[in-house]
Amino acid sequence: MDDDWLGRWRDGRTGFHEGQPNDLLVHHAARMAGCRRVLVPLCGKSEDLALLAARGHDVIGVELAEQAVQAFFAEHELAPSIARRGPFAAYEVGPGAVPLDPGAAATAEPTAAPTTRQAGAITLLAGDFFAATPELLGPVDALYDRAALIALPSELRPRYVARLGALVPAGAPALVITLEYDQAVMAGPPFAVLEPELRALYAGATVELLEERAATVARCAQLGAPVSERCFAIRLPGPRP
């Protein structure tokens, strides 16, 4: 799978890249108000990274394809520092590198800490997500997953969620966006992750469907398969006794 993913970036087969912030994140980003550092696994060069930073969050992304990490900073005309961090290459820009979203303070929850008046820092780690540790990532306060779970085949999803359990503290809020379509029509990626599987993967967590909408996935459209994009708020459970 790693070779296929790297090949997609190398060959420019990145039709999965939206090129703009995801609408469901725009609608529900306030769910993470007051959270300082947001983890974005398998982040690619997503515009969601800049949106989260613009809302005052420090963003920590992890992406296998270093080419995607480099492209994110180049397309935003940012000059990151680059250093080794364990098995990762860490690309980083400090606070204020992207413009602040003027609406961020207005959408902060009343009980949350005051929203910063400066955009957050962005740190992207180029390397294998499964090699990430709490020591390498630093503190994490929230999770945003638009492209990770749906990028992984079914046999890797339990391992992925288990790894999140070691990286994201109990009780932290998460926004998870999935796709649903007839998997018999297209095998993926992106893969369909139906709600019952999502709830099973996050057993013990509070899972709330916030919104769903029709979505366009090029390969599904070519095959005549309708696609639904669904956004869930998840409150991660504590350790099991």
PADO-803021 format. One record per residue (C-alpha): residue number from 1; y, x, z. Coordinates in steps of 0.05 Angstrom, whole numbers. Each point is the difference from the previous one (the first is absolute). Last residue first. Layout:
N
+------+--------+--------+--------+
! resi !     yy !     xx !     zz !
+------+--------+--------+--------+
!  NUM !      Y !      X !      Z !
...
+------+--------+--------+--------+
! end
This chain:
241
+------+--------+--------+--------+
! resi !     yy !     xx !     zz !
+------+--------+--------+--------+
!  241 !    -29 !   -209 !    654 !
!  240 !     32 !     -5 !    -69 !
!  239 !     64 !     39 !    -11 !
!  238 !     63 !    -41 !     -8 !
!  237 !     10 !    -46 !    -60 !
!  236 !     49 !     10 !    -57 !
!  235 !     50 !    -57 !    -10 !
!  234 !     -7 !    -20 !    -73 !
!  233 !     52 !    -35 !    -43 !
!  232 !    -31 !    -18 !    -66 !
!  231 !     29 !     -2 !    -71 !
!  230 !    -40 !    -30 !    -57 !
!  229 !      2 !     15 !    -75 !
!  228 !    -39 !    -50 !    -41 !
!  227 !    -29 !     18 !    -68 !
!  226 !    -20 !    -44 !    -58 !
!  225 !    -55 !     30 !    -46 !
!  224 !     12 !     -7 !    -75 !
!  223 !    -31 !     67 !    -17 !
!  222 !     65 !     31 !    -25 !
!  221 !     35 !    -28 !     61 !
!  220 !    -52 !     31 !     45 !
!  219 !     12 !     68 !    -32 !
!  218 !     75 !     -6 !      7 !
!  217 !      2 !    -24 !     72 !
!  216 !     52 !    -55 !      6 !
!  215 !     10 !    -37 !     65 !
!  214 !      1 !    -72 !     22 !
!  213 !     27 !     -7 !     70 !
!  212 !    -23 !      1 !     72 !
!  211 !     38 !      1 !     64 !
!  210 !     -5 !     14 !     75 !
!  209 !    -75 !     -3 !     13 !
!  208 !    -10 !     18 !     73 !
!  207 !    -53 !     48 !     27 !
!  206 !     -3 !     15 !     75 !
!  205 !    -49 !     57 !      7 !
!  204 !    -70 !     -3 !     31 !
!  203 !    -35 !      9 !    -67 !
!  202 !     47 !     36 !    -49 !
!  201 !    -54 !     13 !    -52 !
!  200 !    -29 !    -69 !     11 !
!  199 !     68 !    -33 !     -8 !
!  198 !     11 !     38 !    -65 !
!  197 !    -69 !    -19 !    -25 !
!  196 !     13 !    -74 !     14 !
!  195 !     68 !      6 !    -34 !
!  194 !    -26 !     27 !    -66 !
!  193 !     11 !     72 !    -22 !
!  192 !      2 !      3 !    -76 !
!  191 !      0 !     72 !    -24 !
!  190 !     55 !     36 !    -37 !
!  189 !    -42 !     33 !    -23 !
!  188 !    -39 !    -40 !    -21 !
!  187 !    -64 !    -34 !    -22 !
!  186 !     31 !    -51 !    -44 !
!  185 !    -26 !    -70 !    -18 !
!  184 !    -54 !     -1 !     54 !
!  183 !     53 !     19 !     51 !
!  182 !     33 !    -67 !    -10 !
!  181 !     70 !     10 !     28 !
!  180 !     33 !     13 !     68 !
!  179 !     49 !     56 !     12 !
!  178 !     20 !     26 !     68 !
!  177 !     64 !     18 !     37 !
!  176 !     -4 !     25 !     72 !
!  175 !     60 !      0 !     46 !
!  174 !    -17 !     31 !     67 !
!  173 !     27 !     -6 !     71 !
!  172 !    -23 !     49 !     54 !
!  171 !    -39 !    -30 !     57 !
!  170 !    -49 !     57 !      4 !
!  169 !     28 !     64 !    -27 !
!  168 !     -7 !     21 !    -73 !
!  167 !    -37 !     65 !    -17 !
!  166 !    -70 !     -8 !     30 !
!  165 !     -5 !    -74 !    -18 !
!  164 !     25 !     18 !    -69 !
!  163 !    -62 !     42 !     -9 !
!  162 !    -44 !    -60 !     17 !
!  161 !     37 !    -40 !    -53 !
!  160 !    -14 !     53 !    -52 !
!  159 !    -73 !      7 !     20 !
!  158 !     -9 !    -75 !     -5 !
!  157 !     33 !      1 !    -69 !
!  156 !    -41 !     56 !    -31 !
!  155 !    -61 !    -41 !    -20 !
!  154 !     43 !    -55 !    -29 !
!  153 !     34 !     45 !    -50 !
!  152 !     70 !     24 !     19 !
!  151 !     64 !    -13 !    -38 !
!  150 !      9 !    -70 !     29 !
!  149 !      0 !     28 !     71 !
!  148 !     52 !     54 !    -17 !
!  147 !     52 !    -32 !    -46 !
!  146 !     42 !    -47 !     42 !
!  145 !    -13 !     26 !     70 !
!  144 !     58 !      5 !     49 !
!  143 !    -18 !     23 !     71 !
!  142 !     45 !      3 !     62 !
!  141 !     20 !     45 !     58 !
!  140 !    -31 !     67 !    -20 !
!  139 !     10 !     64 !     40 !
!  138 !    -16 !     66 !    -34 !
!  137 !    -39 !      2 !    -65 !
!  136 !    -35 !     67 !      8 !
!  135 !    -15 !     -8 !     74 !
!  134 !    -22 !    -72 !    -10 !
!  133 !    -51 !     24 !    -52 !
!  132 !     -2 !     -5 !    -76 !
!  131 !    -61 !     28 !    -36 !
!  130 !    -21 !    -69 !    -23 !
!  129 !     66 !     -7 !    -36 !
!  128 !    -18 !     58 !    -46 !
!  127 !     61 !     40 !    -21 !
!  126 !     75 !     -1 !    -14 !
!  125 !     37 !    -19 !     63 !
!  124 !     65 !    -38 !    -12 !
!  123 !     56 !      3 !     52 !
!  122 !     61 !    -44 !     -9 !
!  121 !     56 !     -2 !     52 !
!  120 !     35 !    -64 !     17 !
!  119 !     64 !    -30 !    -26 !
!  118 !     59 !      3 !     48 !
!  117 !     33 !    -55 !     39 !
!  116 !    -61 !     -7 !     44 !
!  115 !    -24 !    -70 !     16 !
!  114 !      9 !    -17 !     73 !
!  113 !    -66 !     -2 !     38 !
!  112 !    -36 !    -65 !    -11 !
!  111 !      8 !    -62 !     43 !
!  110 !     46 !    -36 !    -49 !
!  109 !    -45 !     18 !    -59 !
!  108 !     36 !     40 !    -53 !
!  107 !     18 !    -39 !    -64 !
!  106 !     76 !     10 !      4 !
!  105 !     -9 !     74 !     15 !
!  104 !    -40 !     12 !    -64 !
!  103 !     48 !    -37 !    -46 !
!  102 !     43 !     61 !    -15 !
!  101 !    -61 !     38 !    -26 !
!  100 !     19 !     73 !     13 !
!   99 !      3 !     46 !    -60 !
!   98 !    -54 !     53 !     -5 !
!   97 !      3 !     69 !     30 !
!   96 !     30 !    -26 !     65 !
!   95 !    -54 !     26 !     46 !
!   94 !    -37 !     63 !    -21 !
!   93 !    -40 !     15 !    -63 !
!   92 !    -72 !     22 !      3 !
!   91 !    -58 !     23 !    -43 !
!   90 !    -61 !     21 !     40 !
!   89 !    -57 !     33 !    -37 !
!   88 !    -62 !    -20 !     37 !
!   87 !    -63 !     35 !     27 !
!   86 !     37 !     21 !     64 !
!   85 !     74 !    -12 !    -12 !
!   84 !     22 !     48 !    -55 !
!   83 !     74 !     -3 !    -16 !
!   82 !     47 !    -30 !    -51 !
!   81 !     73 !    -19 !     14 !
!   80 !     21 !    -57 !    -43 !
!   79 !     53 !      0 !    -55 !
!   78 !     15 !    -73 !    -17 !
!   77 !     21 !    -25 !    -68 !
!   76 !    -36 !    -67 !     13 !
!   75 !    -45 !     10 !    -61 !
!   74 !    -13 !     72 !     21 !
!   73 !    -19 !    -19 !     71 !
!   72 !    -49 !    -53 !    -22 !
!   71 !    -27 !     43 !    -57 !
!   70 !    -19 !     57 !     47 !
!   69 !    -40 !    -47 !     43 !
!   68 !    -34 !    -29 !    -61 !
!   67 !    -18 !     69 !    -26 !
!   66 !    -29 !     16 !     69 !
!   65 !    -53 !    -53 !    -13 !
!   64 !    -36 !    -15 !     65 !
!   63 !     57 !    -37 !     33 !
!   62 !     20 !     -9 !     73 !
!   61 !     67 !    -30 !     19 !
!   60 !     40 !      8 !     64 !
!   59 !     64 !    -40 !     -2 !
!   58 !     55 !      3 !     52 !
!   57 !     27 !    -71 !      2 !
!   56 !     74 !    -16 !     -8 !
!   55 !     -4 !    -55 !    -52 !
!   54 !     15 !     50 !    -55 !
!   53 !    -62 !     38 !     22 !
!   52 !    -42 !    -62 !    -10 !
!   51 !     31 !    -13 !    -68 !
!   50 !    -10 !     73 !    -22 !
!   49 !    -74 !     -2 !     17 !
!   48 !     -7 !    -69 !    -33 !
!   47 !     20 !     33 !    -65 !
!   46 !    -71 !     25 !     -3 !
!   45 !    -14 !     71 !    -23 !
!   44 !    -72 !     -3 !     20 !
!   43 !     -6 !    -29 !     70 !
!   42 !    -73 !      9 !     16 !
!   41 !     16 !    -15 !     73 !
!   40 !     71 !    -22 !     21 !
!   39 !     11 !     14 !     74 !
!   38 !     66 !    -27 !     29 !
!   37 !     39 !     39 !     52 !
!   36 !     57 !    -33 !     41 !
!   35 !    -24 !    -71 !      9 !
!   34 !     59 !    -44 !     22 !
!   33 !     -8 !    -47 !    -58 !
!   32 !    -71 !      1 !    -28 !
!   31 !     -6 !    -75 !    -11 !
!   30 !     70 !      6 !    -32 !
!   29 !    -35 !     29 !    -61 !
!   28 !    -25 !    -70 !    -17 !
!   27 !     36 !    -23 !    -63 !
!   26 !     15 !     69 !    -28 !
!   25 !    -72 !     20 !     14 !
!   24 !    -24 !    -61 !    -38 !
!   23 !     46 !     16 !    -57 !
!   22 !    -30 !     70 !     -9 !
!   21 !     55 !     51 !    -10 !
!   20 !      9 !     21 !    -73 !
!   19 !    -39 !     43 !    -50 !
!   18 !    -64 !    -40 !     12 !
!   17 !    -49 !     58 !     -9 !
!   16 !    -68 !    -30 !    -18 !
!   15 !     12 !     18 !    -73 !
!   14 !     -9 !     73 !     21 !
!   13 !    -43 !     28 !    -56 !
!   12 !     46 !     60 !    -10 !
!   11 !    -57 !     48 !    -16 !
!   10 !      9 !     44 !     62 !
!    9 !     14 !    -60 !     44 !
!    8 !    -62 !    -37 !    -23 !
!    7 !    -41 !     64 !      2 !
!    6 !     17 !     10 !     74 !
!    5 !    -26 !    -69 !     14 !
!    4 !    -64 !     10 !    -41 !
!    3 !    -13 !     67 !     33 !
!    2 !      8 !    -30 !     70 !
!    1 !    -48 !    -56 !    -17 !
+------+--------+--------+--------+
! end
